[in-house]
Amino acid sequence: MEQIDVSVVAVTRGSRVLMMFNRSWGSFTLPMTKRRLFVDPNLPSGRPEEAWNEAAARAAAEALGQTIPLNQLELLADIPEYRQGDRNGEWKRYHFQIFRFALPEEATVKGGLPIEWLTIKELLDPNRAPISPTARDLIPQALEVAAQAGKPLQ
């Protein structure tokens, strides 16, 4: 089973986390994207694939509608083995790296996607829908790893 590398970013604003509506999934989820693994002839030699934080910045930019300073992305958790069933019933193996980007309270969001700012409690509330099951699985793992490292998410 092939491993798929996915960068995830928890964009925080105070105690709230940004959730964006993914039309393909029909639910709100954390900004995430697969790492680009193609060889780009425009990149300097020796960089055949996108760095994890670069992919996370792309995902955050899609939701926020603005560029992201790479040095402000903080790695929260590395989840090397996560299996998820796809819509077609096919199981896939994912490797997630979860980053945090702290957006100042006064910052405006320019993105065109439907977004919502949720507390962790709201995000994990099973009575709130539609929220991606993957997001509900990843946030507690990220919280645990971040707390152990002294980097609480909230």
N, C-alpha and C positions, 0 to 999 in steps of 0.2 A: 504494500500500500504506500503510495507516494505521499511524502510530507509536503504540506502547503504552509509557507511562511507568511504570517499575517501580523502586521503592525496595528496596534490598537492605541488610541489616545483618549485618556480621561481628561477632557477639558473641564476644569473646575472654575467656578466663580463663587468665592466664599465657600459655603458648605453644599453647594449644588453642583451637579454634574450635567453636562450637555448631552442630550440624547437627540439624535437626528432621525427623521423618518426615512427608512429605506423602502422605496416603492417595490423593489424586486421581492423583498421579504414580507412586505405588508406589515411592518412593525417598526417601532422606535428601537434604535440601537446606538451603541457607542460608535464614534467615527473609527472606521477600520478599513484597511486595504491590504491586498497581497503585495509583497515586495516584488519589484520588477527584477526579473532574473535574466533578461536578454542582454546581449552585448550591444552597447550603444557606441557607434563609431565616433560620436561627438564627445564622449567622455575621455578623460586622460587614460592612458594605458594603465592597466592594472586595476581598473574599476569596472569589472564586467557586470556587477550587480548593484542594486540600490541598497544603501545602508538602512538598517531598521529605523533609525530616527528620521531619515529622509522620507520613508514611506509614511511614518506617523504624521509628519508635517503635511504631506499631501492630503491625508485623510482629514486632519484638522482644518486645513485650508478650505476643503470642499464644504465643510459645515459652517465655517466662520466667514468665508469670503474674503480672506486676507492672508498674507504671508505669515509664516511662523518662524521666529528665531530658533534655529536648531539648538543653540546653547541653553534655551529655556525649556527644552523637553527633558524631563527627568524619568529615567527608567524606574518603573515601580516593580514590575514582576516579569519573570521569564517562565513561561509555561510551555515546556518542550513537548508535552504529549497530551493532546486533547482530541478526543474522537467525537465527531458530530455527524448525525444523519442528515443527508441532504433532502430537498423537497421530493426528489425522485426515489428516495429510499436507499440510496447509495451512501455508505459510510465513508468518511474521509478522515485523515489524520492531519491535525494542524499543530503548528508550533507558533505560539503567540508570544509577542513581547508587548507589554503594556506600559505606555508612557503617560506622564501627567504633564499637562500644560495649564498653568495657573493664569487665568485671564483676570485682569483687574476688574473690580466691581463696576467701575464707571465705563469700561470699554463697550463699544457698540459692536454688534454683530451684523455683518453685511451680506451674509450668505442668502441664497435664494431657496434653500431647502426648508421644509417645515422642521422646526426644532422645539425642544422643550427643556427647561432647566429643572431637574428633579433632585430632591435630597436622596441620599442612599436608601433611607427607609421607604420612600415612595418608589424608587427604582426596583426594590426587592419585594414590594407588596404584590402578592399573587392576585389580588383583586383589581390591580391596575393593568389595563391592556390597551392596545397590543404592545408588548415589550418583548424584544428578542430573548429567547431562552439562553442564548449564548452570552448576552450581556449580563443576564441574571446569574450565570455561572461564573463569569470572569471577574465581576466586581468583588465578590467575597474573597476570591483567591488573591486578587490584587491587594485588597485591604489587609489580608493576613500577612502577606509577604512584606508589604510596605510598613506595617506596624512593627514587624520583627526587625526591620532595618532602621526603625526610628523615623520613618517618613510617612506619618499618618495622612491618609487621603482627605480626611475631613478635620 
